[in-house]
Amino acid sequence: MDREEIITKITEELNVCEEYLKREARLDFVLRILEDLMDEIQEAKKKNILLGELEERARILYHRASTLVALIEQGVKK
């Protein structure tokens, strides 16, 4: 995969995750996608493909999703 294909793929998957997060739906699925994306970003970095903005966006979305999961779990336990 070349740089442009990697960027396109990651961007599309981040957009999907963002949409699910807006609806607070399928959060476990979103976390799994984001974990896979973080692995792909690390592999790209090993190939000297810099994805700074996309990496930051993936991390922010991951933290948002994990926070939502924690809040939902707290609400369920109460």
Secondary structure by P-SEA (a helix, b strand, c coil): ccaaaaaaaaaaaaaaaaaaaaaccaaaaaaaaaaaaaaaaaaaaaacccaaaaaaaaaaaaaaaaaaaaaaaaaaac
